[in-house]
Amino acid sequence: MTAIETQVQYGSYMTSEQVYMTQEDDWDRDLLLDPAWEKQQRKTFTAWCNSHLRKAGTQIENIEEDFRNGLKLMLLLEVISGERLPKPDKGKMRFHKIANVNKALDFICSKGVKLVSIGAEEIVDGNVKMTLGMIWTIILRFAIQDISVEGEHFSWLGKTAPYRNVNVQNFHISWKDGLALCALIHRHRPDLIDYSKLRKDDPMGNLNTAFEVAEKYLDIPKMLDAEDIVNTPKPDEKAIMTYVSCFYHAFAGAEQAETAANRICKVLAVNQENEKLMEEYEKLASELLEWIRRTIPWLENRVAEQTMRAMQQKLEDFRDYRRVHKPPKVQEKCQLEINFNTLQTKLRLSNRPAFMPSEGKMVSDIANAWKGLEQVEKGYEEWLLTEIRRLERLDHLAEKFKQKCSLHESWTSGKVELLSMKDYESASLMEIRALMRKHEAFESDLAAHQDRVEQIAAIAQELNELDYHDAVTINTRCQGICDQWDNLGTLTQKRRDSLERVEKLWETIDQLYLEFAKRAAPFNNWMDGAMEDLQDMFIVHSIEEIQSLITAHDQFKATLPEADKERVATMGIQNEIVKIAQTYGIKLSGVNPYTNLSPQDITDKWDAVKHLVPLRDQMLQEEVARQQSNERLRRQFAAQANIIGPWIQTKMEEISHVSVDIAGSLEEQMSNLKQYEQNIINYKCNIDKLEGDHQLSQESLIFDNKHTNYTMEHVRVGWEQLLTTIARTINEVENQILTRDAKGISQEQLNEFRASFNHFDRKRNGMMDPDDFRACLISMGYDLGEVEFARIMTLVDSNNTGVVTFQAFIDFMTRETAETDTADQVMASFKILASDKTYITVEELRRELPPEQADYCISRMTSYIGSGAPPGALDYISFSSALYGESDL
């Protein structure tokens, strides 16, 4: 048994020197080769040499003749070693050939091979034994030695052990039936051979099948003849070893390609998923920013409506916006932040650069836009309520203005004509006296109405200052009243002057009529004022205000007995006139010459005043009931708000405590946070009920509440902050779990990280200042200089916020120990697929990668720029670098 057979059978390790010495001993011992072996070696070694020489565009026909000049021998060594040999001699003389062969032999020796009994002269002379021995030495060194040294040769052949009728024990008899070769092919390429149809009693068919399949599909040339192997009792083991080694190299390359393809698929799948998340973030951010851009101008519109109904419709539209349109956008904003944080975590775990959204679409940009929206929103609501109060005040003043104007115009009706009469020219003495007294009464009445005119002017001025929409009509009517009042004053003075000129002509005056007129006129004015006050409209916003009106009304009712005495006294004067007339037989005309007021007028007005008093009582009591109802609404809202506000604050503090708790695992923290989230969701019904009470209050025009410091706006902001905080905290724990699982961090390590972080988090706000972070690193054994600490800060605080979050702290503690793919690894994988070329073709990508991954690479790889590449060649080097750089893929 030869040394090579011993190595195969027992799997013992032999050094290259031992193999070559054994080989040389064989050649020296066997001065003549067995003819059958020589034939097999000639064919096998010739085919093996041609499989490499064809890469250089040449081949040999006769192994002992074509190597005699040494040129093709040197070319063969350059091809199989990948190195340049010394420049060959170009002459055709014998010493030129010997020099070339010696250069080849010297190169073989430089590779650690000891050549015994093989000289350049034997090769030049065409010695078959020495030529074959030299080729076998080359095959051992460059084809078989690597297999042995790597320790894979025998375990690789052991893959045929499970096959029926296959038992590889050597490199001659074990291969005669061809089943071992077919099993070797089927083990790696089951699609090429149906092993179940092979028969042990058909060695010729088995061998030819293996030779044809290897040559057609594996690019292994046919080096043996089936007839030579079958008909030789013991096939030449060197020929068999040479042929079998070709299978090892063919399949080793395929497995390398498969591994490289799997690595590329993994890297590309991660990249595609990240790109999808980036596209989804860009879309959500664009839609949310567009909604904010459309909403802000609507909220900034401060053009007031002219009617209360129109402004109340604006308020109702604003309520729909707060209840219907805004809540989904709050959820979208929160989800957008969660997606952004998840994407950044995945990019860090896959060793990709951080995602930078398009300009204006950063999370901070969206937060600023949202802040601007809420500021405008708050101002819009305040403006709406202010405008409603203004319109309410305007409507009240306008109605009051119209009422007073109607009373005044009613009083002044006919006064100009009366003052313009010249009845005194033909009147009797009594009539003159009566006219004089009548005029004095009119002046008293005129003075009494001065206050009303001033009130009308004051109301008109206030309507103008409050920008009443129909101010032109108000001003026109007010100006007409003022002009008429000035005219009345002028006419009154003229009539007095006329009456005083004729007063000396008349001496008698009826004192009783005069007394009646003088007492009836003020009393009448008092009743007019009382009726005006009893019918005066009012608007109040609290119990205290309505109680003030009730007190004033009670005070008025307390004056009614004195007024009744005045009425009785006034009516007593008229009774005295009647009594005197009856006593002295005076025939009365029925008309008091000094006043237009009749006793019946006084009686009717007094009855009207007494009728209006209970009506006023009823109005005030109805307003009391309304204010009491409003007070109940205030107390009802305050009772809930005083519970909900502290509840929200408590939950915020509890969530903060859960996020920094190290007592349990992250999963337990997540479970607790999910329970908090469910409790918060279940509590939403209380917020909705409070919204309902708030709406009832606004519908009742209740704008203040002294029973609570919480407004609906405070509760809404707190509720939105609570939802955002629980969602953000859950996302942070999810990212910690994702980091722990991806980085291989144990729960104990996470607890240690959390304990260190909490110890140096002096403010207990979930963040460390740079000084605290430096102290934490020093406590963990880091030797920090200013430059090194500045570098670490750029990693944990890339946005220069001045603080270090727990997530950034975890990422830093695990980043340098993580095993991640690199650009160099991806380039090396592509190089294997490209058969060591610096470019790769579309066909190679489609052959080695799945269709989706291949299309992805083809669409993103740039064309290769370099010499010697076929059309359509792609640059995989720049593509691999782009995956881990500032990529715009």
MIKOLTI-834050 format. One record per residue (C-alpha): residue in one letter; x, z, y. Coordinates in steps of 0.05 Angstrom, whole numbers, padded with zeros to 5 digits, always signed. Layout:
// residues N
AXZY;...
***
This chain:
// residues 889
M+00000+00000+00000;T+00028-00020+00068;A+00035+00026+00128;I-00023-00009+00164;E-00068+00000+00104;T-00050+00074+00102;Q-00068+00081+00175;V-00136+00049+00164;Q-00153+00087+00101;Y-00135+00157+00123;G-00143+00152+00199;S-00073+00182+00210;Y-00041+00170+00278;M+00023+00128+00281;T+00064+00114+00343;S+00075+00043+00367;E+00149+00048+00347;Q+00130+00068+00276;V+00081+00009+00271;Y+00131-00041+00295;M+00187-00014+00249;T+00140-00016+00190;Q+00122-00087+00209;E+00195-00108+00212;D+00210-00076+00146;D+00153-00117+00116;W+00182-00182+00143;D+00253-00165+00118;R+00228-00144+00050;D+00185-00205+00039;L+00234-00262+00052;L+00179-00312+00035;L+00105-00304+00052;D+00051-00313+00001;P+00027-00385+00012;A-00046-00363+00018;W-00027-00310+00068;E+00017-00358+00106;K-00041-00407+00112;Q-00089-00353+00136;Q-00037-00327+00186;R-00023-00397+00213;K-00097-00410+00226;T-00113-00340+00252;F-00051-00333+00297;T-00059-00405+00323;A-00133-00392+00341;W-00115-00325+00372;C-00060-00357+00416;N-00107-00413+00437;S-00162-00363+00456;H-00114-00339+00510;L-00077-00404+00527;R-00142-00440+00543;K-00148-00393+00602;A-00087-00428+00629;G-00114-00496+00611;T-00071-00511+00549;Q-00066-00498+00474;I-00021-00506+00413;E-00029-00549+00350;N+00030-00526+00307;I+00050-00454+00316;E+00123-00462+00295;E+00135-00527+00334;D+00097-00514+00400;F+00134-00449+00415;R+00204-00477+00402;N+00220-00493+00475;G+00195-00424+00497;L+00151-00451+00553;K+00083-00439+00521;L+00109-00374+00492;M+00125-00349+00562;L+00057-00375+00587;L+00022-00338+00530;L+00056-00272+00549;E+00038-00282+00623;V-00036-00293+00605;I-00044-00234+00558;S-00003-00184+00601;G-00025-00207+00670;E+00047-00204+00694;R+00096-00256+00718;L+00157-00273+00674;P+00223-00299+00701;K+00223-00372+00720;P+00236-00415+00657;D+00293-00465+00651;K+00269-00536+00660;G+00321-00570+00616;K+00308-00598+00546;M+00374-00579+00515;R+00378-00529+00459;F+00410-00475+00503;H+00353-00484+00553;K+00302-00471+00498;I+00342-00411+00472;A+00345-00383+00543;N+00269-00390+00552;V+00255-00357+00484;N+00303-00301+00501;K+00265-00289+00566;A+00201-00282+00526;L+00234-00236+00474;D+00265-00193+00530;F+00196-00185+00561;I+00168-00162+00493;C+00224-00112+00487;S+00211-00087+00558;K+00142-00066+00533;G+00173-00017+00484;V+00174-00063+00424;K+00237-00064+00379;L+00248-00133+00349;V+00287-00132+00284;S+00314-00195+00252;I+00277-00239+00303;G+00324-00281+00345;A+00314-00337+00395;E+00352-00386+00350;E+00303-00377+00291;I+00244-00391+00339;V+00278-00452+00369;D+00294-00477+00298;G+00221-00471+00278;N+00228-00415+00227;V+00157-00404+00204;K+00168-00332+00179;M+00202-00310+00243;T+00152-00346+00288;L+00093-00314+00252;G+00127-00246+00254;M+00139-00253+00329;I+00065-00272+00341;W+00043-00212+00298;T+00088-00167+00339;I+00054-00194+00403;I-00015-00184+00372;L+00002-00112+00353;R+00027-00096+00422;F-00026-00129+00465;A-00088-00130+00421;I-00085-00076+00368;Q-00040-00022+00397;D-00089-00005+00454;I-00144+00006+00403;S-00102+00055+00363;V-00075+00092+00423;E-00145+00102+00452;G-00166+00135+00388;E-00229+00092+00383;H-00209+00042+00330;F-00232+00078+00268;S-00293+00112+00297;W-00314+00044+00322;L-00309+00013+00253;G-00345+00075+00227;K-00409+00048+00261;T-00416+00002+00200;A-00421+00061+00152;P-00497+00065+00151;Y-00504-00008+00130;R-00521-00026+00058;N-00462-00051+00015;V-00412-00038+00071;N-00352+00010+00061;V-00292-00006+00104;Q-00230+00024+00072;N-00177-00027+00089;F-00164-00094+00123;H-00166-00140+00063;I-00214-00127+00004;S-00266-00090+00047;W-00280-00155+00087;K-00283-00207+00030;D-00359-00208+00022;G-00371-00218+00097;L-00422-00161+00101;A-00375-00116+00141;L-00368-00171+00195;C-00443-00183+00196;A-00456-00107+00200;L-00407-00102+00258;I-00443-00157+00296;H-00513-00130+00280;R-00492-00059+00302;H-00478-00084+00372;R-00523-00146+00377;P-00581-00138+00328;D-00614-00199+00360;L-00561-00247+00332;I-00565-00231+00257;D-00622-00210+00210;Y-00581-00164+00166;S-00639-00151+00118;K-00635-00223+00093;L-00560-00221+00075;R-00539-00216+00001;K-00475-00187-00026;D-00470-00243-00077;D-00465-00295-00022;P-00397-00281+00011;M-00388-00353+00034;G-00455-00353+00070;N-00443-00284+00099;L-00373-00302+00125;N-00395-00369+00154;T-00455-00336+00188;A-00409-00284+00220;F-00358-00337+00242;E-00412-00383+00272;V-00448-00327+00309;A-00383-00298+00336;E-00360-00366+00361;K-00427-00386+00391;Y-00451-00321+00423;L-00390-00275+00428;D-00338-00326+00451;I-00293-00308+00391;P-00259-00370+00363;K-00261-00384+00288;M-00194-00358+00263;L-00207-00356+00188;D-00236-00400+00133;A-00288-00370+00087;E-00259-00407+00027;D-00189-00378+00039;I-00216-00306+00043;V-00263-00313-00017;N-00213-00349-00062;T-00154-00303-00045;P-00151-00240-00088;K-00125-00200-00029;P-00135-00233+00039;D-00080-00226+00090;E-00092-00161+00126;K-00055-00184+00190;A-00103-00242+00197;I-00163-00197+00185;M-00138-00144+00234;T-00126-00198+00288;Y-00196-00226+00279;V-00230-00158+00277;S-00193-00135+00340;C-00227-00192+00378;F-00295-00160+00361;Y-00272-00094+00389;H-00252-00124+00455;A-00316-00166+00459;F-00363-00107+00446;A-00322-00058+00488;G-00333-00103+00548;A-00408-00108+00534;E-00415-00032+00531;Q-00375-00026+00596;A-00422-00077+00628;E-00483-00039+00604;T-00456+00026+00632;A-00440-00008+00698;A-00509-00039+00701;N-00542+00028+00689;R-00502+00060+00745;I-00521+00004+00793;C-00595+00009+00773;K-00594+00083+00786;V-00562+00075+00854;L-00608+00018+00874;A-00671+00056+00851;V-00652+00115+00896;N-00639+00068+00954;Q-00706+00032+00944;E-00744+00097+00942;N-00710+00121+01005;E-00726+00056+01041;K-00799+00062+01021;L-00801+00133+01050;M-00768+00107+01114;E-00820+00052+01121;E-00877+00101+01110;Y-00848+00148+01163;E-00840+00092+01213;K-00912+00070+01201;L-00942+00140+01207;A-00900+00155+01269;S-00921+00090+01303;E-00995+00102+01289;L-00993+00174+01314;L-00954+00156+01377;E-01002+00098+01391;W-01062+00145+01384;I-01029+00194+01432;R-01013+00137+01480;R-01087+00115+01480;T-01115+00186+01485;I-01073+00212+01544;P-01100+00161+01596;W-01171+00181+01575;L-01155+00255+01586;E-01118+00240+01651;N-01179+00205+01680;R-01205+00254+01733;V-01259+00210+01764;A-01318+00257+01771;E-01389+00235+01757;Q-01442+00244+01810;T-01495+00278+01766;M-01496+00340+01723;R-01521+00300+01663;A-01463+00252+01666;M-01412+00308+01671;Q-01444+00345+01613;Q-01439+00281+01572;K-01364+00280+01588;L-01360+00352+01563;E-01397+00333+01499;D-01349+00274+01489;F-01290+00322+01497;R-01320+00369+01445;D-01326+00311+01396;Y-01253+00296+01409;R-01233+00368+01394;R-01277+00375+01332;V-01275+00305+01301;H-01217+00263+01327;K-01160+00312+01338;P-01159+00354+01273;P-01140+00294+01228;K-01083+00278+01276;V-01058+00350+01273;Q-01055+00342+01197;E-01020+00274+01204;K-00968+00306+01251;C-00954+00362+01202;Q-00950+00313+01143;L-00902+00270+01183;E-00854+00328+01193;I-00858+00346+01119;N-00843+00273+01098;F-00784+00271+01147;N-00754+00335+01119;T-00764+00312+01047;L-00731+00245+01061;Q-00671+00278+01095;T-00663+00324+01035;K-00664+00266+00986;L-00614+00227+01028;R-00567+00287+01028;L-00574+00297+00953;S-00559+00223+00939;N-00498+00224+00986;R-00532+00176+01035;P-00527+00180+01110;A-00582+00217+01147;F-00644+00176+01166;M-00647+00159+01240;P-00718+00135+01259;S-00728+00079+01309;E-00718+00096+01382;G-00774+00139+01408;K-00799+00158+01337;M-00757+00220+01324;V-00794+00283+01303;S-00774+00312+01370;D-00803+00251+01406;I-00869+00261+01369;A-00868+00335+01385;N-00856+00321+01459;A-00912+00269+01460;W-00958+00319+01426;K-00939+00373+01476;G-00955+00325+01533;L-01023+00310+01500;E-01040+00384+01496;Q-01020+00396+01568;V-01064+00339+01592;E-01119+00363+01545;K-01118+00433+01574;G-01120+00407+01645;Y-01177+00360+01627;E-01221+00417+01600;E-01208+00460+01662;W-01225+00401+01707;L-01290+00388+01669;L-01313+00461+01676;T-01294+00462+01749;E-01332+00398+01763;I-01394+00424+01726;R-01392+00487+01768;R-01384+00445+01831;L-01443+00399+01813;E-01485+00459+01795;R-01470+00489+01863;L-01483+00423+01898;D-01551+00414+01864;H-01571+00484+01884;L-01549+00474+01956;A-01582+00406+01961;E-01648+00434+01936;K-01643+00493+01984;F-01627+00445+02041;K-01688+00403+02026;Q-01733+00464+02022;K-01710+00492+02089;C-01713+00424+02121;S-01785+00415+02097;L-01805+00483+02124;H-01772+00469+02191;E-01800+00399+02197;S-01868+00427+02180;W-01860+00479+02235;T-01835+00428+02287;S-01890+00378+02271;G-01929+00366+02336;K-01886+00412+02378;V-01858+00356+02421;E-01928+00331+02437;L-01951+00402+02452;L-01894+00416+02500;S-01905+00349+02534;M-01979+00363+02551;K-02000+00373+02624;D-02064+00412+02609;Y-02047+00465+02660;E-02062+00418+02716;S-02138+00422+02706;A-02141+00490+02672;S-02178+00550+02698;L-02144+00615+02715;M-02157+00644+02648;E-02133+00581+02616;I-02070+00580+02658;R-02056+00651+02640;A-02070+00634+02569;L-02024+00574+02571;M-01969+00618+02600;R-01977+00670+02547;K-01982+00616+02495;H-01917+00587+02518;E-01882+00654+02517;A-01905+00662+02445;F-01878+00594+02429;E-01810+00612+02459;S-01809+00674+02416;D-01826+00632+02356;L-01773+00581+02376;A-01720+00635+02380;A-01741+00661+02312;H-01729+00592+02281;Q-01658+00587+02310;D-01630+00622+02248;R-01663+00571+02202;V-01632+00513+02240;E-01564+00545+02236;Q-01573+00556+02161;I-01592+00482+02152;A-01528+00461+02189;A-01485+00509+02149;I-01513+00483+02083;A-01501+00411+02105;Q-01429+00428+02123;E-01417+00460+02055;L-01446+00400+02019;N-01398+00355+02057;E-01339+00400+02040;L-01358+00399+01966;D-01362+00322+01968;Y-01436+00316+01953;H-01451+00246+01928;D-01511+00236+01975;A-01478+00267+02036;V-01500+00209+02081;T-01574+00226+02071;I-01560+00300+02082;N-01521+00286+02146;T-01574+00239+02173;R-01630+00289+02161;C-01589+00347+02190;Q-01571+00307+02252;G-01644+00289+02263;I-01664+00363+02259;C-01608+00384+02307;D-01627+00329+02357;Q-01700+00348+02352;W-01681+00422+02362;D-01642+00406+02425;N-01700+00365+02450;L-01749+00422+02436;G-01705+00469+02476;T-01704+00421+02535;L-01779+00410+02532;T-01792+00485+02525;Q-01752+00500+02588;K-01788+00445+02627;R-01857+00472+02607;R-01838+00542+02626;D-01816+00518+02694;S-01882+00484+02704;L-01924+00544+02682;E-01884+00591+02727;R-01899+00547+02787;V-01974+00555+02777;E-01971+00627+02751;K-01981+00655+02822;L-02047+00618+02825;W-02075+00656+02767;E-02083+00731+02764;T-02123+00750+02705;I-02095+00753+02636;D-02131+00776+02575;Q-02086+00833+02552;L-02117+00838+02485;Y-02107+00765+02467;L-02037+00772+02493;E-02025+00834+02452;F-02051+00800+02390;A-02009+00739+02401;K-01946+00780+02413;R-01956+00822+02351;A-01982+00766+02308;A-01925+00718+02322;P-01867+00764+02297;F-01910+00787+02239;N-01924+00715+02222;N-01850+00699+02226;W-01836+00758+02181;M-01886+00732+02131;D-01856+00663+02135;G-01787+00692+02122;A-01815+00735+02066;M-01847+00675+02034;E-01783+00636+02042;D-01743+00692+02010;L-01794+00701+01954;Q-01789+00627+01938;D-01714+00623+01949;M-01676+00594+01889;F-01618+00634+01860;I-01561+00625+01810;V-01524+00683+01778;H-01472+00690+01722;S-01475+00763+01703;I-01521+00823+01694;E-01490+00855+01756;E-01509+00796+01800;I-01582+00794+01776;Q-01586+00870+01784;S-01563+00861+01856;L-01621+00812+01868;I-01671+00859+01835;T-01646+00916+01879;A-01655+00872+01941;H-01725+00853+01917;D-01743+00926+01906;Q-01719+00942+01976;F-01764+00886+02002;K-01824+00913+01964;A-01810+00981+01995;T-01822+00950+02064;L-01891+00923+02045;P-01929+00988+02065;E-01900+00985+02135;A-01916+00911+02138;D-01987+00926+02117;K-01992+00977+02174;E-01969+00923+02222;R-02020+00875+02194;V-02075+00928+02202;A-02053+00942+02273;T-02051+00867+02291;M-02119+00856+02259;G-02144+00919+02298;I-02129+00883+02364;Q-02173+00825+02343;N-02227+00874+02322;E-02222+00907+02390;I-02232+00839+02424;V-02294+00827+02383;K-02319+00897+02398;I-02309+00888+02474;A-02342+00820+02472;Q-02402+00848+02435;T-02404+00907+02481;Y-02402+00867+02546;G-02437+00805+02520;I-02377+00761+02525;K-02382+00696+02490;L-02318+00680+02456;S-02295+00610+02445;G-02265+00631+02378;V-02196+00609+02400;N-02141+00656+02424;P-02113+00623+02486;Y-02045+00654+02474;T-02032+00634+02402;N-02050+00585+02349;L-02051+00640+02298;S-02119+00662+02277;P-02136+00726+02241;Q-02152+00683+02181;D-02081+00655+02183;I-02052+00725+02181;T-02098+00744+02124;D-02082+00681+02084;K-02008+00689+02092;W-02011+00762+02074;D-02049+00744+02011;A-01997+00691+01996;V-01941+00742+02004;K-01976+00790+01957;H-01985+00733+01907;L-01911+00713+01910;V-01885+00784+01898;P-01905+00788+01824;L-01882+00716+01813;R-01814+00736+01841;D-01814+00797+01795;Q-01827+00751+01736;M-01771+00703+01756;L-01721+00760+01763;Q-01741+00790+01696;E-01734+00722+01662;E-01664+00716+01692;V-01649+00787+01667;A-01668+00766+01597;R-01625+00703+01603;Q-01565+00743+01627;Q-01576+00794+01571;S-01575+00737+01522;N-01511+00711+01552;E-01481+00780+01547;R-01499+00782+01473;L-01464+00715+01464;R-01403+00742+01500;R-01401+00804+01456;Q-01414+00763+01393;F-01356+00715+01409;A-01310+00773+01429;A-01324+00811+01365;Q-01301+00752+01323;A-01244+00732+01368;N-01216+00803+01368;I-01213+00799+01292;I-01189+00728+01283;G-01133+00731+01335;P-01096+00791+01303;W-01109+00762+01234;I-01073+00698+01253;Q-01014+00737+01282;T-01011+00781+01219;K-01009+00720+01174;M-00954+00689+01216;E-00912+00752+01206;E-00927+00756+01131;I-00907+00683+01121;S-00842+00696+01159;H-00828+00756+01113;V-00841+00714+01050;S-00793+00659+01073;V-00735+00709+01078;D-00752+00751+01017;I-00700+00749+00961;A-00737+00794+00912;G-00764+00737+00869;S-00748+00666+00849;L-00763+00605+00892;E-00821+00589+00846;E-00850+00658+00859;Q-00840+00648+00934;M-00875+00580+00927;S-00932+00613+00889;N-00940+00666+00943;L-00938+00614+00998;K-00990+00571+00961;Q-01034+00633+00956;Y-01025+00645+01031;E-01042+00572+01043;Q-01106+00578+01002;N-01126+00642+01038;I-01115+00606+01104;I-01157+00547+01082;N-01212+00595+01058;Y-01210+00629+01127;K-01227+00563+01162;C-01301+00580+01159;N-01289+00638+01207;I-01256+00590+01256;D-01315+00542+01250;K-01364+00599+01263;L-01325+00620+01324;E-01326+00547+01348;G-01402+00549+01340;D-01407+00612+01382;H-01361+00581+01434;Q-01405+00520+01438;L-01467+00563+01448;S-01431+00599+01504;Q-01412+00534+01539;E-01482+00506+01530;S-01506+00570+01565;L-01455+00557+01620;I-01416+00621+01603;F-01346+00612+01630;D-01316+00682+01627;N-01316+00740+01578;K-01291+00809+01598;H-01297+00835+01526;T-01237+00798+01498;N-01170+00770+01519;Y-01175+00715+01467;T-01203+00648+01489;M-01223+00592+01442;E-01161+00554+01466;H-01117+00613+01445;V-01149+00615+01376;R-01143+00539+01367;V-01069+00539+01386;G-01055+00599+01340;W-01093+00567+01283;E-01055+00501+01290;Q-00989+00539+01293;L-01009+00578+01230;L-01025+00513+01192;T-00960+00482+01215;T-00919+00544+01198;I-00947+00551+01126;A-00937+00476+01113;R-00866+00476+01142;T-00848+00539+01102;I-00874+00510+01037;N-00835+00446+01051;E-00771+00487+01063;V-00780+00523+00996;E-00794+00457+00961;N-00730+00429+00991;Q-00692+00491+00967;I-00719+00480+00896;L-00701+00406+00901;T-00631+00425+00925;R-00623+00478+00871;D-00644+00431+00815;A-00604+00372+00841;K-00541+00413+00855;G-00545+00456+00793;I-00550+00522+00832;S-00574+00583+00794;Q-00627+00630+00820;E-00574+00685+00825;Q-00531+00640+00870;L-00591+00624+00914;N-00606+00699+00919;E-00534+00712+00939;F-00538+00657+00992;R-00603+00686+01017;A-00575+00757+01019;S-00514+00734+01058;F-00557+00693+01106;N-00606+00751+01117;H-00549+00800+01129;F-00520+00759+01185;D-00588+00736+01213;R-00588+00792+01265;K-00649+00767+01302;R-00689+00761+01238;N-00716+00693+01259;G-00691+00651+01200;M-00631+00624+01239;M-00559+00644+01252;D-00520+00637+01317;P-00451+00603+01311;D-00416+00672+01317;D-00459+00701+01261;F-00447+00639+01218;R-00371+00645+01229;A-00374+00719+01208;C-00415+00700+01146;L-00363+00648+01125;I-00305+00697+01136;S-00341+00749+01094;M-00346+00697+01038;G-00270+00685+01038;Y-00264+00624+01084;D-00200+00619+01125;L-00227+00587+01189;G-00189+00557+01246;E-00223+00529+01308;V-00217+00457+01285;E-00242+00471+01214;F-00301+00513+01241;A-00319+00457+01290;R-00319+00408+01232;I-00365+00453+01191;M-00412+00462+01251;T-00420+00386+01256;L-00444+00388+01184;V-00494+00445+01189;D-00517+00431+01261;S-00514+00355+01269;N-00566+00357+01326;N-00528+00409+01367;T-00586+00458+01368;G-00539+00518+01371;V-00567+00550+01308;V-00557+00545+01233;T-00620+00543+01190;F-00623+00570+01118;Q-00632+00499+01091;A-00570+00475+01128;F-00532+00537+01102;I-00554+00521+01029;D-00534+00447+01038;F-00465+00468+01063;M-00452+00518+01007;T-00470+00466+00953;R-00447+00400+00985;E-00373+00400+00964;T-00387+00420+00892;A-00441+00368+00879;E-00428+00309+00833;T-00455+00246+00867;D-00444+00173+00863;T-00394+00142+00911;A-00382+00074+00940;D-00318+00066+00899;Q-00356+00081+00835;V-00408+00029+00851;M-00354-00022+00868;A-00319-00008+00802;S-00384-00019+00765;F-00397-00085+00799;K-00324-00106+00784;I-00337-00094+00710;L-00399-00138+00712;A-00359-00191+00749;S-00303-00192+00697;D-00252-00164+00747;K-00268-00217+00800;T-00275-00197+00873;Y-00342-00233+00876;I-00403-00237+00830;T-00450-00295+00815;V-00526-00296+00813;E-00524-00312+00739;E-00482-00250+00724;L-00530-00206+00763;R-00591-00233+00727;R-00556-00227+00660;E-00533-00155+00668;L-00588-00123+00712;P-00664-00117+00704;P-00702-00171+00743;E-00725-00124+00800;Q-00656-00095+00811;A-00623-00163+00806;D-00671-00193+00858;Y-00658-00133+00903;C-00582-00145+00901;I-00588-00221+00910;S-00633-00213+00971;R-00585-00164+01006;M-00515-00186+00985;T-00478-00231+01034;S-00443-00294+01012;Y-00371-00285+00989;I-00319-00310+01039;G-00255-00327+01002;S-00219-00381+00963;G-00230-00398+00890;A-00303-00375+00888;P-00359-00421+00863;P-00417-00439+00909;G-00468-00383+00915;A-00418-00327+00900;L-00438-00260+00929;D-00397-00204+00961;Y-00411-00140+00922;I-00356-00100+00958;S-00389-00101+01027;F-00457-00089+00994;S-00430-00026+00958;S-00400+00000+01023;A-00465-00011+01061;L-00503+00032+01011;Y-00462+00093+01033;G-00448+00075+01106;E-00489+00060+01169;S-00536+00017+01129;D-00591-00027+01157;L-00612-00050+01087;
***
